[in-house]
Amino acid sequence: MATNGIQFDCNSESELQCDSWAKSKNTVQAVILNYFKEALEAHPEDFSGDVATFKKEYDKDRACFKLLIYRDTLCKGFSVAFTITILNKTYYLSCINTKELRFKEGDPPQKIDGSTSDVIFYQKNASKGDPSSFVFESALGQGYFLAFKNEDGKHKLTLKRPEDQVDERTHFRTVSKKS
């Protein structure tokens, strides 16, 4: 499996046990863009529900995510966790349930046992015709994807179960940034 120039062999022997993930040493630093070319901006300190919004003009310190890559035994997609460092504090994106997202302070776990996880998202190509467009399926709620919704004039990050095969609100692009 290859993405962003990094390759993994899902069938290779490793310390992974059945139904588990282990953090690899590989990461991708990227800005996440939605269908409207707005960048995802993190606000982990905001408890009003605006923890992650999309903006045309964004604060680069709040928009440059580190996608931590996990090796897994299930191979449902490219397993990633979203982290960001703001004011010398690291946060990771977590699913509270199948519809709510929050940032938690700290680093995500090195190893995750089981077949579900609140921090893992499967990065998959959104369509065969556009290799630069991705969807991110939650490993906690099968069939739920990162998406954006319009609320109070803002595009907010949410989890959504798409009703159609083609739902641009679940499609994202990653623009790689150098550390």
C-alpha positions as CSV (number, residue, x, y, z in Angstrom):
1,M,0.0,0.0,0.0
2,A,1.4,3.4,-0.9
3,T,0.4,7.0,-0.2
4,N,2.3,10.3,-0.1
5,G,5.4,8.4,-1.1
6,I,5.4,6.0,1.9
7,Q,4.9,2.3,1.4
8,F,3.8,-0.4,3.7
9,D,3.3,-4.1,3.3
10,C,0.1,-5.0,5.3
11,N,1.1,-8.7,5.3
12,S,4.6,-8.4,6.7
13,E,5.6,-10.1,9.9
14,S,5.9,-7.6,12.8
15,E,5.1,-7.2,16.5
16,L,1.4,-6.6,15.6
17,Q,-1.1,-9.0,16.9
18,C,-4.5,-9.7,15.2
19,D,-6.8,-6.6,15.3
20,S,-4.3,-4.0,16.4
21,W,-2.4,-0.9,15.3
22,A,1.2,0.2,16.1
23,K,2.5,3.7,15.4
24,S,5.2,3.7,12.7
25,K,8.1,6.1,12.5
26,N,6.6,7.7,9.4
27,T,4.6,10.9,9.5
28,V,3.2,13.3,7.0
29,Q,3.0,17.0,7.8
30,A,0.1,18.5,5.9
31,V,-2.6,21.1,5.6
32,I,-6.0,19.5,5.1
33,L,-8.2,21.3,2.5
34,N,-11.9,20.8,2.0
35,Y,-13.9,20.9,-1.3
36,F,-13.9,24.8,-1.2
37,K,-10.1,24.8,-0.7
38,E,-10.5,26.0,2.8
39,A,-7.9,24.8,5.3
40,L,-8.8,22.9,8.5
41,E,-7.8,24.9,11.5
42,A,-7.7,23.4,15.0
43,H,-8.9,25.1,18.2
44,P,-8.6,22.5,20.9
45,E,-9.1,25.0,23.7
46,D,-12.6,26.0,22.3
47,F,-15.3,24.0,24.1
48,S,-18.2,25.6,22.3
49,G,-18.1,23.1,19.4
50,D,-15.8,25.0,17.1
51,V,-12.8,22.8,17.8
52,A,-12.0,22.4,14.1
53,T,-13.2,24.8,11.4
54,F,-12.3,25.4,7.8
55,K,-11.1,28.9,6.7
56,K,-9.9,30.5,3.5
57,E,-7.4,32.6,5.4
58,Y,-6.0,30.5,8.2
59,D,-3.4,30.6,10.9
60,K,-0.6,28.3,9.7
61,D,0.2,27.3,13.3
62,R,-3.3,25.9,13.7
63,A,-3.5,24.3,10.3
64,C,-0.3,22.3,9.9
65,F,-1.3,18.8,11.0
66,K,1.0,15.9,11.5
67,L,-0.6,12.7,10.3
68,L,0.9,9.9,12.3
69,I,0.9,6.7,10.4
70,Y,0.0,3.4,12.0
71,R,0.6,-0.1,10.8
72,D,-2.4,-2.3,11.2
73,T,-3.5,-5.9,10.7
74,L,-6.8,-5.2,9.1
75,C,-5.7,-3.1,6.0
76,K,-9.0,-1.2,5.6
77,G,-7.0,1.8,4.4
78,F,-4.1,3.9,5.3
79,S,-4.3,4.2,9.1
80,V,-3.6,7.7,10.4
81,A,-4.1,9.8,13.5
82,F,-4.3,13.6,13.3
83,T,-2.0,15.6,15.7
84,I,-1.2,19.2,16.0
85,T,1.1,21.3,18.2
86,I,-0.2,24.7,19.4
87,L,1.7,26.8,21.9
88,N,4.1,23.9,22.7
89,K,1.2,21.6,23.5
90,T,0.4,18.5,21.4
91,Y,-3.2,17.5,20.7
92,Y,-4.8,14.6,18.8
93,L,-8.2,14.3,17.2
94,S,-10.5,11.8,18.8
95,C,-14.1,10.6,18.2
96,I,-16.3,11.0,21.2
97,N,-19.0,9.0,19.6
98,T,-20.1,8.5,16.0
99,K,-20.9,12.2,15.5
100,E,-18.7,14.2,17.8
101,L,-15.0,15.1,17.5
102,R,-12.6,16.6,20.1
103,F,-9.0,17.3,20.5
104,K,-7.3,15.6,23.5
105,E,-4.1,17.0,24.9
106,G,-1.1,14.6,24.7
107,D,0.2,12.1,22.2
108,P,-2.0,9.3,20.8
109,P,-1.0,5.8,22.0
110,Q,1.9,3.9,20.5
111,K,-0.1,0.7,20.3
112,I,-3.8,0.2,20.0
113,D,-5.4,-3.2,20.6
114,G,-8.8,-4.2,19.2
115,S,-10.6,-3.6,15.9
116,T,-11.9,-0.1,16.7
117,S,-10.2,3.1,17.8
118,D,-11.3,6.6,18.6
119,V,-8.1,8.1,17.2
120,I,-7.6,6.2,13.9
121,F,-9.0,7.2,10.6
122,Y,-8.6,5.2,7.4
123,Q,-7.3,7.5,4.6
124,K,-8.7,6.2,1.3
125,N,-8.9,7.6,-2.2
126,A,-12.2,9.4,-2.7
127,S,-12.4,8.4,-6.4
128,K,-10.3,6.4,-8.9
129,G,-10.3,9.4,-11.2
130,D,-8.7,11.8,-8.7
131,P,-5.8,10.3,-6.8
132,S,-5.3,13.5,-4.8
133,S,-8.7,13.5,-3.2
134,F,-9.2,11.5,0.0
135,V,-11.8,10.4,2.5
136,F,-11.1,9.6,6.1
137,E,-13.2,6.8,7.6
138,S,-13.5,6.6,11.4
139,A,-12.1,3.3,12.9
140,L,-14.6,3.8,15.7
141,G,-17.8,4.1,13.6
142,Q,-17.7,2.1,10.4
143,G,-19.3,4.1,7.6
144,Y,-18.7,7.4,9.3
145,F,-16.3,9.8,7.6
146,L,-14.7,13.1,8.5
147,A,-16.8,15.8,6.7
148,F,-17.6,19.4,7.0
149,K,-21.0,20.9,7.8
150,N,-22.2,24.5,7.4
151,E,-23.3,25.8,10.8
152,D,-23.7,29.4,11.8
153,G,-21.9,30.5,8.6
154,K,-18.9,28.4,9.4
155,H,-17.7,25.1,7.9
156,K,-17.1,22.8,10.8
157,L,-15.4,19.4,11.0
158,T,-17.8,16.6,11.8
159,L,-18.4,12.9,11.4
160,K,-21.0,11.9,8.8
161,R,-22.5,8.8,7.3
162,P,-22.8,9.8,3.6
163,E,-26.1,9.1,1.9
164,D,-24.5,9.0,-1.7
165,Q,-21.4,7.5,-3.0
166,V,-20.2,11.0,-4.1
167,D,-20.5,13.5,-1.2
168,E,-18.0,16.3,-1.6
169,R,-18.4,17.2,2.0
170,T,-16.3,14.1,2.9
171,H,-13.6,14.7,0.3
172,F,-10.3,16.3,1.3
173,R,-6.9,17.1,-0.1
174,T,-3.7,17.0,1.8
175,V,-1.0,19.5,1.0
176,S,2.3,18.3,2.3
177,K,4.4,20.7,4.3
178,K,8.1,20.3,5.2
179,S,8.9,20.3,8.9
